[in-house]
Amino acid sequence: MLPIEEPLPKLILLKPSTWPFLMLGFRPLFWLSATWAVVSMLIWGSVLSGILSWQSPVPATLWHAHEMLFGFASAVAIGFLFTASKNWTEIPTINGVQLLLLCSLWLAARLIFVFSDSPYIWLAICQGLFWLLSITHLTNTLVQAKSKNNYQFIVILSLMASVNLTFIWLVATHNYLFALTLSHIGVLGFTVLISIIAGRVLPFFIARGLNLQSQTTTPLLNTALFWSALLGLIGFFAHHVFNSPINPGYLLIVTGLLHIARSVYWFKFAIWQVPLLWSLYIAYCLMAIGLIGFGGAYLNFAWQAKDALHLITIGAMGLMILSIMSRVSLGHTARPLKAHPLLSVAFALCFLSALIRSLFPLFINPHDAWLASAILWSGAFTIFVAIYTPILMKHRLDGRRG
């Protein structure tokens, strides 16, 4: 019999292509993102509590928004898409020296934004190159395989990169209010990405995790949600940038209701027995509720827009990222898809972090709610880093590359 795959090379310290950590995009990007989720939130919590004096010329709130969106979440999205595109196309994706360069650019951007007195030019260069290399490589993979069904991810990532670089330019020119609005646009952009990815993976994960014979598909809802989410994003942009008289709240609420409808179709009672499923399902539902609350803020609901938005950023993005990173890291290292017992604790901490940050400001001192949420978030991702560091650093159990 002929081997279908080359044997793994012997680990050589000065040859990155032989490092297990650099054999597939999810490994370093998930680890770096999770570690930064802890470190950046501890910095943010220290600033909130007065332990740390913020010295950067960039307002701390804008640094926090940028790092959560374009540092943490964007790197996870890139790592996931590199890994998924390898499955979609059966074409090897970025690894070795190129992946090391990509991660170095990402890390340089994080350090520059924290320590530089004038970070804007070098931050824009490092972030821009990170996006450019990521999008170029993903595009090359998808086009080479003629994977037209996935070209939408190229467009979405390109738009996110544009928002990111525009955000940096606005902060550099002291247009802080517009930069904050752009960060909200970035969050809504992530909901579009989550809507597409969840529509593909959640039915599959549920069917596989519960040993079902078939997936529950919702093609009409998937199409309606894509256009509703896109129109909501465009409506929000037009309202804030061009002073459009159309209230974006209605579009956002409709999108949230459509997400709830889709979640009802997907629901199975047995998911509560599988942490890697209930965590994803709860995260998806929190996104739907967050969109309704965020839209409702434009219709004079009592729930403030920034609080509802954090139900999306912490509850939907944070919890979904934590769950997907956990599952992908097991599956793509050939380990059983069984969550470590402490992962349920991590999922619960992230869920509580979202609830406290989003709802408690209605009842207690907002500052206390923010600080408690930051501590819980840091605890959740610390557990992930502790469990998955050895997994991400080692070879697959089946001896294959990846």
C-alpha positions as CSV (number, residue, x, y, z in Angstrom):
1,M,0.0,0.0,0.0
2,L,1.2,3.5,-0.8
3,P,1.2,6.1,2.1
4,I,-1.5,8.7,1.6
5,E,0.4,11.2,3.7
6,E,4.0,11.9,4.3
7,P,5.3,10.9,7.7
8,L,5.7,13.6,10.3
9,P,9.2,15.2,10.2
10,K,11.4,14.9,13.3
11,L,11.2,18.0,15.5
12,I,14.1,20.4,14.8
13,L,14.2,23.4,17.1
14,L,15.5,25.8,14.4
15,K,13.1,24.5,11.7
16,P,9.5,25.9,12.4
17,S,7.9,23.6,9.8
18,T,8.6,20.7,12.1
19,W,7.0,22.2,15.2
20,P,3.6,20.7,16.0
21,F,2.5,24.2,17.3
22,L,2.9,25.6,13.7
23,M,1.4,22.8,11.7
24,L,-2.1,24.3,11.3
25,G,-3.5,27.8,11.9
26,F,-5.7,27.1,14.8
27,R,-2.9,26.0,17.1
28,P,-0.9,29.2,17.6
29,L,-3.8,31.6,16.8
30,F,-6.2,30.0,19.3
31,W,-3.5,29.8,22.0
32,L,-2.4,33.4,21.5
33,S,-5.9,34.7,21.4
34,A,-6.9,32.9,24.6
35,T,-3.8,34.0,26.4
36,W,-4.5,37.6,25.2
37,A,-8.1,37.3,26.4
38,V,-6.8,36.8,29.9
39,V,-3.9,39.3,29.8
40,S,-5.8,42.1,28.1
41,M,-8.8,41.7,30.4
42,L,-6.6,41.7,33.5
43,I,-5.1,45.0,32.2
44,W,-8.6,46.4,31.7
45,G,-9.8,45.3,35.1
46,S,-6.7,46.8,36.7
47,V,-7.5,50.1,35.0
48,L,-11.1,50.0,36.1
49,S,-10.1,49.3,39.7
50,G,-7.4,51.9,39.8
51,I,-4.6,49.4,40.3
52,L,-3.0,50.4,37.0
53,S,-2.7,54.0,35.8
54,W,-3.4,54.1,32.1
55,Q,-0.5,55.9,30.3
56,S,-1.3,55.4,26.7
57,P,-2.5,58.4,24.6
58,V,-5.3,56.2,23.3
59,P,-8.4,56.2,25.6
60,A,-8.6,53.0,27.6
61,T,-12.1,52.2,26.4
62,L,-11.1,52.4,22.8
63,W,-8.0,50.2,23.4
64,H,-10.2,47.7,25.1
65,A,-12.7,47.7,22.2
66,H,-10.0,47.4,19.6
67,E,-8.2,44.5,21.4
68,M,-11.3,42.5,22.0
69,L,-12.6,42.8,18.4
70,F,-9.5,43.1,16.2
71,G,-6.9,41.5,18.5
72,F,-8.7,38.6,20.2
73,A,-11.8,37.8,18.1
74,S,-10.2,38.4,14.7
75,A,-7.3,36.1,15.3
76,V,-9.7,33.3,16.4
77,A,-11.8,33.9,13.2
78,I,-8.6,33.7,11.1
79,G,-7.4,30.5,12.9
80,F,-10.8,28.9,12.4
81,L,-11.1,29.8,8.7
82,F,-7.6,28.5,8.0
83,T,-8.5,25.2,9.6
84,A,-11.9,25.0,8.1
85,S,-10.7,25.9,4.6
86,K,-8.2,23.0,4.7
87,N,-11.2,20.7,5.3
88,W,-13.3,22.4,2.6
89,T,-10.6,22.3,-0.1
90,E,-8.2,19.5,1.0
91,I,-5.4,22.0,0.2
92,P,-2.7,22.6,2.9
93,T,-3.1,26.0,4.5
94,I,-0.5,28.3,6.0
95,N,2.0,26.6,8.4
96,G,5.6,26.7,9.5
97,V,7.6,29.9,8.9
98,Q,4.7,31.7,7.2
99,L,2.4,31.0,10.2
100,L,5.2,32.1,12.6
101,L,5.5,35.4,10.7
102,L,1.7,35.9,10.8
103,C,1.6,35.3,14.5
104,S,4.6,37.6,15.1
105,L,2.8,40.4,13.3
106,W,-0.3,39.9,15.4
107,L,1.8,39.8,18.6
108,A,3.8,42.9,17.6
109,A,0.5,44.8,17.1
110,R,-0.6,43.9,20.6
111,L,2.7,45.0,22.2
112,I,2.8,48.3,20.2
113,F,-0.7,49.3,21.2
114,V,0.2,48.8,24.9
115,F,3.7,50.1,25.2
116,S,4.2,52.7,22.4
117,D,3.7,56.4,23.1
118,S,2.7,56.9,19.5
119,P,1.4,53.6,18.3
120,Y,-0.7,54.5,15.3
121,I,1.6,54.1,12.3
122,W,3.3,50.8,13.5
123,L,0.0,49.5,14.7
124,A,-1.6,50.1,11.3
125,I,1.3,48.5,9.6
126,C,1.3,45.3,11.7
127,Q,-2.5,45.0,11.8
128,G,-2.6,45.7,8.0
129,L,0.0,43.1,7.2
130,F,-1.7,40.6,9.4
131,W,-5.0,41.1,7.6
132,L,-3.3,41.2,4.2
133,L,-1.4,37.9,4.7
134,S,-4.5,36.2,6.1
135,I,-6.9,37.3,3.4
136,T,-4.4,36.6,0.6
137,H,-3.7,33.1,1.8
138,L,-7.3,32.3,2.4
139,T,-8.2,33.7,-1.0
140,N,-5.5,31.7,-2.7
141,T,-6.7,28.5,-1.0
142,L,-10.4,29.0,-1.9
143,V,-9.8,30.2,-5.5
144,Q,-7.3,27.4,-6.2
145,A,-10.0,24.9,-5.1
146,K,-12.8,26.9,-6.8
147,S,-14.7,26.9,-3.5
148,K,-17.2,29.5,-4.6
149,N,-19.5,28.8,-1.8
150,N,-16.9,30.2,0.6
151,Y,-15.9,33.3,-1.3
152,Q,-18.2,35.3,1.0
153,F,-15.6,34.9,3.8
154,I,-13.1,36.8,1.7
155,V,-15.5,39.7,1.4
156,I,-16.4,39.6,5.1
157,L,-12.7,39.6,6.2
158,S,-11.8,42.4,3.8
159,L,-14.6,44.5,5.2
160,M,-13.5,43.8,8.8
161,A,-9.9,44.7,7.9
162,S,-11.2,48.0,6.4
163,V,-13.1,48.7,9.6
164,N,-10.1,47.9,11.7
165,L,-7.7,50.2,9.8
166,T,-10.3,53.0,9.7
167,F,-10.7,52.6,13.5
168,I,-7.0,53.1,13.9
169,W,-7.0,56.2,11.7
170,L,-10.0,57.7,13.6
171,V,-8.2,57.2,16.9
172,A,-5.0,58.7,15.6
173,T,-7.0,61.8,14.5
174,H,-8.8,62.0,17.9
175,N,-12.2,61.2,16.4
176,Y,-13.0,59.1,19.3
177,L,-16.8,59.1,19.1
178,F,-16.8,57.9,15.5
179,A,-14.2,55.3,16.4
180,L,-16.5,54.0,19.1
181,T,-19.4,53.8,16.6
182,L,-17.1,51.9,14.2
183,S,-16.4,49.4,16.9
184,H,-20.1,48.8,17.2
185,I,-20.2,48.3,13.4
186,G,-17.4,45.8,13.9
187,V,-19.5,43.9,16.5
188,L,-22.4,43.7,14.1
189,G,-20.0,42.5,11.4
190,F,-19.1,39.6,13.6
191,T,-22.7,38.7,14.1
192,V,-23.0,38.3,10.3
193,L,-19.9,36.1,10.4
194,I,-21.3,34.1,13.3
195,S,-24.7,33.8,11.6
196,I,-23.1,32.1,8.6
197,I,-20.7,29.9,10.5
198,A,-23.4,28.8,13.1
199,G,-25.8,28.0,10.3
200,R,-23.2,25.5,9.0
201,V,-21.6,24.0,12.0
202,L,-24.3,24.0,14.8
203,P,-26.7,21.6,13.0
204,F,-23.7,19.4,12.2
205,F,-22.2,19.5,15.7
206,I,-25.6,18.7,17.2
207,A,-26.3,15.8,14.9
208,R,-22.8,14.4,15.5
209,G,-22.7,15.1,19.2
210,L,-26.1,13.4,19.8
211,N,-25.6,10.6,17.2
212,L,-28.6,11.7,15.2
213,Q,-29.2,10.2,11.7
214,S,-29.7,13.6,10.1
215,Q,-29.1,17.3,10.6
216,T,-31.9,19.9,11.2
217,T,-31.5,22.2,8.3
218,T,-33.1,25.6,7.8
219,P,-32.2,26.8,4.3
220,L,-35.0,29.5,4.1
221,L,-34.1,30.9,7.5
222,N,-30.4,30.8,6.7
223,T,-31.1,33.0,3.6
224,A,-33.4,35.3,5.4
225,L,-30.9,35.7,8.3
226,F,-28.1,36.5,5.9
227,W,-30.0,39.3,4.3
228,S,-31.6,40.6,7.5
229,A,-28.2,40.7,9.3
230,L,-26.6,42.4,6.3
231,L,-29.4,45.0,6.0
232,G,-29.2,45.6,9.8
233,L,-25.5,46.3,9.5
234,I,-26.0,48.6,6.5
235,G,-28.9,50.3,8.2
236,F,-26.8,50.9,11.4
237,F,-23.9,52.3,9.3
238,A,-26.2,54.5,7.2
239,H,-27.9,55.9,10.4
240,H,-24.7,56.8,12.1
241,V,-22.5,57.8,9.1
242,F,-25.0,59.4,6.7
243,N,-27.7,60.4,9.3
244,S,-30.2,58.2,7.6
245,P,-33.7,58.7,9.0
246,I,-34.4,55.0,9.0
247,N,-34.2,53.7,12.5
248,P,-31.8,50.6,12.6
249,G,-33.5,49.3,15.7
250,Y,-36.3,47.6,13.7
251,L,-33.8,45.8,11.5
252,L,-31.8,44.6,14.4
253,I,-34.8,43.3,16.3
254,V,-36.1,41.5,13.3
255,T,-32.7,39.8,12.9
256,G,-32.6,38.8,16.5
257,L,-36.1,37.3,16.2
258,L,-35.1,35.3,13.2
259,H,-32.1,33.9,15.1
260,I,-34.5,32.9,17.9
261,A,-36.7,31.1,15.4
262,R,-33.7,29.2,14.0
263,S,-32.6,28.3,17.5
264,V,-36.0,26.7,18.1
265,Y,-35.6,24.5,15.1
266,W,-32.1,23.3,16.3
267,F,-33.1,22.6,19.9
268,K,-32.8,19.1,21.3
269,F,-33.2,18.4,25.0
270,A,-30.2,16.1,24.9
271,I,-27.8,19.0,24.2
272,W,-27.9,19.9,28.0
273,Q,-25.9,16.7,28.6
274,V,-23.1,17.7,26.2
275,P,-21.1,20.8,27.3
276,L,-19.6,21.4,23.8
277,L,-23.2,21.7,22.6
278,W,-25.0,23.6,25.2
279,S,-22.3,26.2,25.4
280,L,-22.6,26.8,21.6
281,Y,-26.4,26.9,21.8
282,I,-26.5,29.3,24.7
283,A,-24.0,31.6,23.0
284,Y,-26.1,31.6,19.8
285,C,-29.3,32.5,21.8
286,L,-27.5,35.3,23.7
287,M,-26.5,36.8,20.3
288,A,-30.2,36.8,19.4
289,I,-31.3,38.4,22.7
290,G,-28.4,40.9,22.5
291,L,-29.4,42.0,19.0
292,I,-33.0,42.5,20.1
293,G,-31.8,44.6,23.1
294,F,-29.3,46.6,21.1
295,G,-32.0,47.4,18.5
296,G,-34.5,48.1,21.3
297,A,-32.1,50.8,22.7
298,Y,-32.9,52.8,19.5
299,L,-36.6,52.5,20.3
300,N,-36.2,53.8,23.9
301,F,-36.0,50.5,25.7
302,A,-34.7,50.8,29.3
303,W,-31.7,48.5,28.4
304,Q,-28.8,50.7,27.4
305,A,-27.2,50.0,24.0
306,K,-23.7,49.4,25.4
307,D,-25.0,46.9,27.9
308,A,-27.0,44.9,25.4
309,L,-24.0,45.0,23.0
310,H,-21.9,43.3,25.7
311,L,-24.4,40.4,25.7
312,I,-23.2,39.9,22.1
313,T,-19.5,40.5,22.7
314,I,-19.1,38.4,25.9
315,G,-22.1,36.1,25.8
316,A,-22.2,35.3,22.0
317,M,-18.7,36.0,20.7
318,G,-16.8,35.1,23.9
319,L,-18.7,31.9,24.8
320,M,-19.0,30.7,21.2
321,I,-15.3,31.3,20.7
322,L,-14.5,29.4,23.9
323,S,-16.6,26.5,22.9
324,I,-15.5,26.3,19.2
325,M,-11.8,26.6,20.2
326,S,-12.3,23.7,22.6
327,R,-14.0,21.5,20.1
328,V,-11.8,22.3,17.1
329,S,-8.7,21.8,19.2
330,L,-9.8,18.3,20.2
331,G,-11.1,17.3,16.8
332,H,-8.1,18.5,14.8
333,T,-5.6,16.9,17.2
334,A,-7.5,13.5,16.8
335,R,-8.7,13.5,20.4
336,P,-12.1,12.4,21.6
337,L,-14.7,15.1,21.4
338,K,-15.3,15.0,25.2
339,A,-14.9,18.2,27.2
340,H,-12.6,18.3,30.2
341,P,-14.7,18.6,33.3
342,L,-13.3,22.0,34.1
343,L,-14.5,23.3,30.7
344,S,-18.1,23.4,32.0
345,V,-16.8,25.7,34.7
346,A,-15.2,27.9,32.1
347,F,-18.4,28.0,30.0
348,A,-20.4,28.9,33.1
349,L,-17.9,31.7,34.1
350,C,-18.1,33.2,30.6
351,F,-22.0,33.0,30.7
352,L,-22.1,34.7,34.1
353,S,-19.6,37.3,32.9
354,A,-22.0,38.2,30.1
355,L,-25.1,38.4,32.3
356,I,-23.3,40.5,35.0
357,R,-21.9,42.9,32.4
358,S,-25.1,43.2,30.5
359,L,-27.9,43.1,33.1
360,F,-26.4,44.1,36.5
361,P,-25.8,47.7,35.6
362,L,-29.6,48.0,35.7
363,F,-29.5,47.2,39.4
364,I,-26.1,47.9,40.9
365,N,-23.2,50.3,40.4
366,P,-22.1,49.7,36.8
367,H,-18.4,50.0,37.7
368,D,-18.8,47.0,40.1
369,A,-20.6,45.0,37.4
370,W,-17.8,45.7,34.8
371,L,-15.1,44.7,37.2
372,A,-16.8,41.4,38.3
373,S,-17.4,40.6,34.7
374,A,-13.8,41.1,33.8
375,I,-12.7,38.8,36.6
376,L,-15.1,36.0,35.5
377,W,-14.0,36.3,31.9
378,S,-10.3,36.0,32.8
379,G,-11.1,32.9,34.9
380,A,-12.9,31.3,32.0
381,F,-10.0,31.8,29.5
382,T,-7.4,30.9,32.1
383,I,-9.0,27.5,32.4
384,F,-8.9,27.1,28.6
385,V,-5.2,28.0,28.4
386,A,-4.4,25.6,31.3
387,I,-6.2,22.7,29.6
388,Y,-5.3,23.2,26.0
389,T,-1.7,24.5,26.1
390,P,-0.3,20.9,26.1
391,I,-2.8,19.8,23.5
392,L,-1.9,22.6,21.1
393,M,1.8,22.1,21.6
394,K,1.8,18.3,20.8
395,H,1.4,16.2,17.7
396,R,-2.0,14.8,16.7
397,L,-2.7,11.5,18.4
398,D,-3.1,9.7,15.1
399,G,0.4,10.7,13.9
400,R,-0.8,12.9,11.0
401,R,0.1,16.5,10.3
402,G,-2.3,19.1,11.5
